Amino acid sequence: MGADMWGYSESAGHVPGTRLIGFSVEATDGAIGKVDKHTEDVGRSYLVVDTGPWIFGRRVLLPAGLVSRVDTENETIRLSCSRDDVKESPDFESGQHQDDGNFIKLTEHYYSNRHM
């Protein structure tokens, strides 16, 4: 995934300024939850997804580079990773890690080295 991990790809159809909170999020093999927060920070755009009952009480931070498609009409975001990739991702606690450099490096390492 590399250096572009923290930015939306041009082919994803993301329009800057679009409010994504509440959009459903789907991995390549099924739904994972809904967007709780998102950023469009240059060089570090990401989604925070509440996994709801799928992984009870867990939120995950997903680099924007994982977004393969933003469907504003159906309020759905499709990812280029599997449910297992998300399930095994580093633990994220809202407010605690989103600006933590070590957590960002851990997330980069995890998604850069996953086997697709």
Sequence and secondary structure as in RCSB ss.txt:
>XXXX:A:sequence
MGADMWGYSESAGHVPGTRLIGFSVEATDGAIGKVDKHTEDVGRSYLVVDTGPWIFGRRVLLPAGLVSRVDTENE
TIRLSCSRDDVKESPDFESGQHQDDGNFIKLTEHYYSNRHM
>XXXX:A:secstr
 GGGGGS  GGGT  TT   TT EEEETTEEEEEEEEE   TT  EEEEE TTTTTT EEEEEGGGEEEEETTTT
EEEESS HHHHHTS  B TTTSTT HHHHHHHHHHHHS   
